[in-house]
Amino acid sequence: MDDDGPRGRGRGHGPGDDAGRGARRGRGAAGVVRALERAFSLPARAGERASGTVEIVLGEGWRRDRLSAVAFLQDPATMRIHGAAAVSLSR
């Protein structure tokens, strides 16, 4: 789950973190990850299909109008991302 709400001050404390700088806004700015769940593993054989369901309970204060569900296909051995998609949860 990704929250594309207003950006505040960064909370990072060290090198590589936001270190107190304001987060980016506007086009190309990354949202805040609210939940990250492993959906399922795919078989290693080409041509096979797989599907699954992931249920995520929205937290208190999460605004559905700012949320998106994001999914990606990642190779666990190389960590390479082979594809990704997102869908807005706003009504």
C-alpha positions as CSV (number, residue, x, y, z in Angstrom):
1,M,0.0,0.0,0.0
2,D,1.3,3.4,-1.0
3,D,0.1,6.7,0.5
4,D,0.5,9.7,-1.8
5,G,-0.5,12.2,0.8
6,P,1.1,15.5,1.8
7,R,4.8,15.4,2.4
8,G,6.2,16.4,5.7
9,R,9.7,16.7,7.1
10,G,11.9,13.7,6.8
11,R,12.6,11.6,9.9
12,G,16.0,10.2,8.9
13,H,18.8,10.4,11.4
14,G,21.9,9.4,9.4
15,P,23.6,9.3,6.1
16,G,21.4,7.8,3.4
17,D,18.2,8.8,5.2
18,D,16.2,12.0,4.7
19,A,18.2,13.5,7.6
20,G,15.5,16.1,8.3
21,R,15.1,17.3,4.8
22,G,11.6,17.8,3.4
23,A,10.3,15.0,1.2
24,R,9.8,15.6,-2.5
25,R,6.4,16.6,-3.8
26,G,4.7,16.5,-7.2
27,R,5.2,14.4,-10.3
28,G,7.8,11.7,-9.8
29,A,7.7,11.9,-6.0
30,A,7.5,8.6,-4.2
31,G,4.7,7.9,-1.8
32,V,5.0,6.4,1.7
33,V,4.8,2.6,1.9
34,R,2.1,1.8,4.4
35,A,2.2,-2.0,4.1
36,L,4.4,-4.5,2.3
37,E,3.2,-8.1,2.1
38,R,4.5,-11.1,0.2
39,A,1.6,-12.3,-2.0
40,F,2.8,-15.7,-3.1
41,S,5.6,-17.5,-5.0
42,L,5.4,-18.4,-8.6
43,P,6.4,-21.8,-9.9
44,A,9.8,-21.8,-11.6
45,R,8.5,-23.4,-14.8
46,A,7.8,-21.3,-17.8
47,G,4.2,-21.2,-19.0
48,E,2.6,-22.1,-15.7
49,R,0.0,-19.8,-14.2
50,A,-0.5,-18.7,-10.6
51,S,-2.8,-16.4,-8.7
52,G,-3.4,-15.5,-5.1
53,T,-5.2,-13.1,-2.8
54,V,-3.7,-10.7,-0.3
55,E,-5.9,-9.0,2.3
56,I,-4.6,-5.8,3.8
57,V,-6.5,-4.1,6.6
58,L,-6.4,-0.3,6.2
59,G,-4.9,1.3,9.3
60,E,-6.6,4.1,11.3
61,G,-6.0,7.4,9.7
62,W,-5.2,6.0,6.2
63,R,-7.2,8.0,3.7
64,R,-8.4,5.7,0.9
65,D,-8.5,8.7,-1.6
66,R,-4.7,8.8,-1.3
67,L,-3.9,5.1,-1.4
68,S,-2.7,2.9,-4.2
69,A,-2.1,-0.9,-4.3
70,V,1.2,-1.7,-5.9
71,A,2.3,-5.1,-7.1
72,F,5.6,-6.2,-8.5
73,L,7.2,-9.4,-9.8
74,Q,10.7,-10.0,-8.3
75,D,13.3,-12.7,-8.8
76,P,14.2,-13.8,-5.3
77,A,17.7,-15.0,-6.4
78,T,18.7,-11.8,-8.2
79,M,16.2,-9.3,-6.6
80,R,15.6,-8.1,-10.2
81,I,12.1,-6.5,-10.7
82,H,10.5,-8.0,-13.8
83,G,7.3,-6.0,-13.8
84,A,5.1,-3.7,-11.7
85,A,1.6,-2.3,-11.7
86,A,-0.4,0.1,-9.4
87,V,-4.1,0.9,-9.0
88,S,-5.6,3.7,-7.1
89,L,-8.0,2.9,-4.3
90,S,-9.9,6.2,-4.4
91,R,-13.6,5.8,-5.3
